[in-house]
Amino acid sequence: MQTRLRALLSGLCCTALLLNGGCALTPSVTVKEAPDPPIDLNVWLIPGSGLEDIISVYQEQHPELSIHIQSSAYEELPNKLQTAFAARYTSPDVAMIEVDFMDWFKRNPGYFYNLFDFGAEELKNQFLSWKWDQAVSDDGRFLYGLPTDIGPYAMIYRRDLFARAGLPTDPEEVSKQINTWDRFLEAGVQLREKTNVAFINDMESLYRVMINQAEEQYYDRAGHLIVESNPAVKRAWDYALKAHENRLSANLTIHTEKWSKGLTQDFAVMLCPAWLVASMKDSAPQADGLWNIAEIPEGYASRGGSFLALPVTGSHKEEAYQLIKWLTAPEQQLQTFINQGTFPSTPSLYSKQTLLDYRDPYFNDAPIGDIYAKAARNVKPPFTGANHATIQTELLKVLRKVDDGDLAADRSWETMVRDIKALDEKLSQ
């Protein structure tokens, strides 16, 4: 463990040197003497955040702390936090909040420390403006968390299957030829006919990327439900149904055993946010070199990304703030990208050769850093709303029923709209 920590610390120093033109740096954190006993600092994370190893480095530099990490699934962590707040249990000193749940927690500012009170305003220009704004209250006076990663999309495709189907295999040619969602489906039909292999892992992946390109999704800014009237929702839904109709979906949900096995042979395209890259590699090491990366059709989108917040029921707010300030600095975000693939929310890195030159042999040495940086620079995130995550979860259940063959496609829109309206009415009570 100590050897690994020293290696990681060395890597962080090298990253800092690269970011600063090779000039020597004064260490950003001074190693302190450990009190007896050390201060316990509890951190709740989402699996795959990539922060665990970086926190280990901070721990080595801060023997006065004893940092304890607990990981909970994406949808479980906010529920655990809500339960702790409602029951007035001791909650963590630091909590990771996924962007889909941020507006939900904003309804209860009393649950969190206002990071502006710690001087966080000085960090604003360090982050993408839209990412920063996602954590700020409507009146601009309350900052709920510091941004960690974002999830810009790329289209990751199987070179061998594209070649067998007579499709282009060079990334630039793929991006140029498959530049609309109509052409995307046409390419899928061609690949299915030529290879008898599915085009995408599931219907949900296509729906999600298309709806994430929209300006609005399920609620407007006045808080009104617009699922039925929003043409972006209907278009994304219809294209997912077209994929189903043409047998383009392998019906393999990400982070499942079947999906892991399917990465080697069962489908040709992953519409892939940056944070999913490491999971692809870990799940199917035998597919090394089979994949390449291009841009998604019709622009850019982002899925996911998180923030680090300080619950007021935590015990050590000052130490917790210093930790999240360090974790979200550009140097650490770059190292987390290299370690885990989570993409930085700090745009100063997007022009750094360290990131732009980053290539991954798993993806045929594609310039993965450059492709995701271009997407990140151009993302325009949609408005979501407080109940976004709950509504989308229910909506996707209906789509999965179609993918599973348990619901007729021609009945799915009516079923989804009915279910969502009922849920929204319940949430409004």
N, C-alpha and C positions, 0 to 999 in steps of 0.2 A: 504493500500500500504506500509506504513512504517513497519508494522508488517511483511509483506512478505519480504521486503528488509532485515530486521534484520535476518529473518530466513535463507535467502539465504546467507547472509554474514557469519552467524554462520556455515552454511554448508560448505562454502569455507574454513573457518578456520579449521574445522574438517578434510576436505580433505587434507589440507596442513600438519596437524599433522600426518595423516596416511602415507602420502608420505615420511615423515621424521622420521619414527620410533617412533612417539609419542612425539618428542622433541618440546618444545615451540619455536615458530618462532617470529622473528621481523616482524611486518606487512610489506607486500611488497609495500604498498602505504601509504603515510602519508596524512592524511586529511588536506587540506589547507583552508585558509580563502577565502571566495568568494569575488571577485571584484564586483564593481557596475558600469555597468552591467556585468554579467558573460560572458565568451567567448562562442559563439555559435559554436558547433561542429556538422556537419551534416554527417550522416552515412547512406549509402545505402546498404541494405541487401537483400538476397533471403529468401523468406518464408521458415520456417522450419530449419533455421540455428541454432536455439537454443541460439543465442547470446544475444537476447533481455534482458533476466533476468540477465545475467552476466554483461551486460552493465549497468543495473540499479544499480548493486552493485558498479561498478566503479563510476557511477554518485554520489552515496551517499558519496563515499570517496573523491570526487573532486567537492566541491561546487563552485569552481572557473570556472567550465564548465557548459554549458547547452547543453546536448547531444540530438540531434533530430534524430530519426530513421525513415527511409522511406523504405518500402519493395516493391519489384517489382518481378514479375515472372522470373523464370530462363532464359527464352529467351528474356524477355523485358529489363532487367537491362543493358546488354551490348549495346542494341540498344539505350537506353536512354543516356548512357555514350557517345556513338559515336556521337549522335546528339548534346550533350552538347559541346563536343570537337570541332566538325566541326563549330558550330555556335559561339564558344567562350563564351558560357554561363558559369556562375559560377557552377561548379560541386561540388560534395560532398567532404568533407575532407577525408573521408574513403569510399572506394568502394569495395564490395565483387565481385570477379571474379571467376566464375566457371571454372574448369579446361578445359572444352571443348572449352572455348573461350580465354584461355590464349595465345596460339600461334597467334591468330588473333590480339590481342592487342600488342603482341611483335613486330609487324611490325611498330609500332608507339611509340618508346621509349620516344619521346618528350611529350607524354601525361601524363607520370607518373614520380614521384620522384624516383631516384635510392636509394633503401633502404641501399645499402652499404655505402652511404654518411652519414647515420645516425648511423653507427657502427653495422649494422645488421650481419656482418660476425661473430661476437662473438656468435650468436645464431645458427649457422649452425648445430652443433652437437646435438642440441635439437630436430631436426626433422629427419624423414626418409630421407635418401639421395636422393631417387628417387623423393620424393615429393618436396624437396628443389630444385632439378635440374629443375623441371617443371617450376619454376618461374625465372630461371636464363637465361640470354641471351646466344647465342651460343658461344660468345667469353669469357663468364664467368665474365664479368665486370659489368653487370647490374642486379640488383635484383628487380623484379617487385612487389612482394608481399610476405607476411609472410603466411605460410600454416596454415589453420584451420583444417578441418576434411578431412578424406578419406572415401571411400565407399566400404570396403571389403564385399564380398558376403557370404551369407549362404543360405541353402535350408530350408525354413520354411514350414512345412507340417502339415496337419490335421491328428492327431492320430486316430480319430474315423473312418475317411474314409479309411485310410491305413489298419486299422484292418478289416473293412468290406471287403476290397479287397484281404485280405490274404497276405498283405505286412508287413514287419517288422515295429514295432512302436518304438522300442528303438533307440535313436539317433545314437549310435555307430553301431548298426546293419544296420540302414538305410544308413549311410555313407559307410559301408563296402559292402553292396549288390548293392546299386545304385552308383557305382563308375565310370561308363563311361556314355557318352551321349546315347549310344545304349541301355544300361540297363535302363537309365532314361526313354526313349521312351517306352521300353518294360513294365516298371512298369506303365506308363501312360495308355497303352492299357489295361493292366490287370485291373487297377482301373476303367477305363471307362466301360469295359465289366461287371464287378461285381457290380458296383454302379450306372452306368449311369450318373456319375458326371464328368465334365471336369477335366483335370489334372492340367493345368496351367491357369493363368488369361488371357494371350494373347500370340500371336506368337512373338510379339516384345520382351517380357521378355526373352524368350529362345534365340532369335537371339542376343540380347545385351550381355548376360553373355558369350556366346560362342565367340563372336568377341572380347570381352574384355580379353579373355585368349590368344589372338594372339599377336605376336611380332609386326606386322604391321597391319594396317587396310586399309585405303583408299588412303593414299599417302606413298611413300617411302621417305627416308631421303633426296633424291635429289629433292623432290617436284613433282615427277611424279605421276599421277593418276594410281592406281593399282587395282581398284575395280574389273575389269573383270578378271585380271590375278592372283589375290591373292587367293590361295586355301582356306585360312581361311574364307574369305568372302563367297565363294561358299559353303563351308561346313556348316557354320552357317545358311545360307539361306536355304539350302536343309533340314536341320534338322527342321527348323521352318515350312517348307512346309510339312514334314512328320507328324509333330504334327497336322497341319491343316487337312491333309488327314485322319488321324485317329480320328478326332473329339476330340482332346485333349485340344483345346483352348476354353475358355469361352468368348473370345473376350471382355474382360473388362479392359480398360486402367486405370492405376493407377491414383489416385487423382480425380476420377469421382464418381458421386453418385452411379452409377451402380456397380462400383468396391467395394465401401464401403458396399453395400448390399450383394454383392457376397462373401465377406469374411466369411459370416456365413454359406453358403450352396452351392455355385455355382462352386467351384473349390478346389483342394486339395493341391496345391503347390504354394508358392511364392518364386521365385528366387530373393532374397531380399538383396540389399545393406543396410548397417547399418543405413543410414539416413532414410530409409523407415519404420523402426520398429515403431517409434512413431506414424506415420500416420496410420499404421495398427491398433494400439491400440485405437487411438482416433476415427477412422472411424467405428470400430465394437466392442464396449465394451462388447456386449453380447456374443462375441466369446471367452471371457476370459477362458483360460485353455484348449481350444480345439487344440491349435497349439503346435508344438515342433520344435526344430532346429537341423539340421545336416549340414554336409559339402556338398558343391556342387561337382558334378563329375569332374574328370580329372584336379584336381589342384585348383588354386585360381584365383581370379579376383577382380577388383575394378571398381566401376562405380561412377563417380562424385567426389565431394570434391572441396574445394574452397580455395581462398587466399584473404587476405586483402591488398589492394593497396592504395597508396596516389596519387590521381590526382594532377597534377601541378596547376590546376585552383582552388584547394581548398585554404582556407584562413589561416589555422592554422596548418602548417605541423609538427611542433615540438610536439604540443599537440596530434595531430593525431597519430604520430609515437609512443608516449608513450602509447596511448590507444591500438593500435594493438599489441604492444610488450607484454602488460599485458594480452590481450585477448587470445593470442596464446601460452602463457606459459603452461606447463604441468598441473599445478593446475587447471587452468580455463578450459582446454580441458577435464580434467577428470570430472569436475562438469557439463560441457555441455553434456557429454555422459550420465551421470546419469539422467540429467534433460530431455534430448531430444533424446538420442540415437545416436547422431552424433559421429563417432568414431575418437579418437585422432590420430594426425599425429606425435605425440611425443613418440617414442618407449621406452623411459624410463618407461612409464606406463605399458607396456605389461607384465612386470614381477611383478607388484605390486598386492598384494592380494586384494586390494580395487577393482581393475578392474577384476581380474581373478575370484574372488568369487561372482561377481555381477550376481544375478539371477533375473528372472522376472516371477512372478506368471502367467502373461498372457500367457506365453509360457511354462506352466507346470513346472515352476521353472528350466528351462534349464539354463546351465551356459553360458549365452549369451556373457558375457565379454570374457571368455576363448575361445569360438568358433571364435568370430570375431578377437580376438588378434592373434590366430594362422593363420587365413587368412591374416591379415595385415602384419605379419612378412614375409610371403611367396609371396606376390604379386610382379609380374614383369609387370609393366604397359606398354602398347604398345605405339609405336610412333604414333602420330596423324597428326599434320600439321595445318597450319593456317586456312584452310577452312573446317576442320573436322566437326564442328558442323553443318554448312550449308549443306554439303554433306550428313551427316547422317540423318538430318531432312528430306531431299528429299527421301532418300532411304527408310526410315521407312514409308513414305506416301504410297509407293507402297506395302509394306508388309501389311499395315493396309487395303488396298483395297482388298487383298486376304482374310484377316480375316473377312472383312465385306461382302464378297461374291460378290464384285463389279469387280473383276478381276480373271480370271482363273489362277490357280496355274501354269499350264504349260506354260503360257505366261509371268509370273511375272519376271523371271530373265532377259529375253530379254528386257522387258519394263523398268526395273530398270536400266540396263546398258545403254540403250539409253538415258534415262532421266538424269542420272548422268554425262555422257559424255557431254551432251549439257550444263548442269549447270556448269561443270568445265571449259568448253570453255568460257562461259559467265564471270565467275569469273576471268579468266586469262586476259581478255581484259583491 
